[in-house]
Amino acid sequence: MKVERPVSVDVFLDEYSRDDVIAKYLNDTAGAGIAHALHHVYGPVYDDVVHRVIAQRPRGHGFRVVEYGCGGGMNLVKMLDLFRRQNAAIALGVGADFSPRMIEAAREDVLPRLPAPLRERVQFAVAANESLASDLAKDLGTPTEELEKSFDVVVGVNTFRYCHRLRKDDDCARDIYRLLAPGGFSVMIDMNRGFPLFKSRVADVVRRRKPEEAYLPTLEEYTSPFRRAGMTIQASRNFCWFPHSAGPGLVSVLRVAAPALDMTLSRFAMRSLVIAQRPA
């Protein structure tokens, strides 16, 4: 890893407590790009994981999902919806984020949209990626040992890079391993450093961020913490050409271009994907 020194989490907390940033992660104010990615790019990945974990569990099993770095909780809701489409019972869905303001906004945005039976099984908690298990236990009021080995899927989107910047990537991966039930899956999606056109690169220059505050891991750097934690790597690749903030016009153009880009330039795609499984 090439981050020379750890970064203070406060550098990022201020940003993810601002109303304009929070708005990027809520249903009514997020871009068309994230809606398309959720349904047509991330969705098939999640659906495959859902099918695989359902096949392992006994009939009547109540499934448990946690999204870390959840922002507005969109990926959590998508994952739970896929379980429901398979007539799988939901026991618990948890959205976790290090920003109290983000969690407050997610709770207000997501819960009223859910059907009543599911609403009662979804919770939001303030929890940092690097201390996920203990923070969840504290905010949910549940002993850590009761959370361990209890989740069928743990998902994180656009958040694991911060663990690298804080030099806490192994801590987060170990906590994900602790939370996963045997046979459970971790799905990690984050920015691919090989993609050359991220707007955030310009923003980082404008904000005069230090290199370690803007660091993007390689695909192997995203993958190796999960391997070191004891998980089996099921997929490690780059994919997705849709910016989360893209408008309808850009989404339409990219829908046409994406298949050709996937065939010829996949290593330069926008996102890195790592699917890891806790051995059964």
Secondary structure, DSSP 8 states (H G I E B T S, - for coil): ----S---THHHHTGGGSHHHHGGGSTTTS-HHHHHIIIIIHHHHHHHHHHHHHHHS-TT-EEEEEEES-TT-HHHHHHHHHHHHTT-EEEEEEEEES-HHHHHHHHHHHGGGS-HHHHTTEEEEE--GGGHHHHHHHHHT--HHHHTT-EEEEEEES-HHHHHHTT-HHHHHHHHHHHEEEEEEEEEEEE-TT-S--HHHHHHHHTT--GGGS----HHHHHHHHHHTT-EEEEEEEE----TT--HHHHHHHHHHHHHHHHH-GGGSSEEEEEEE---
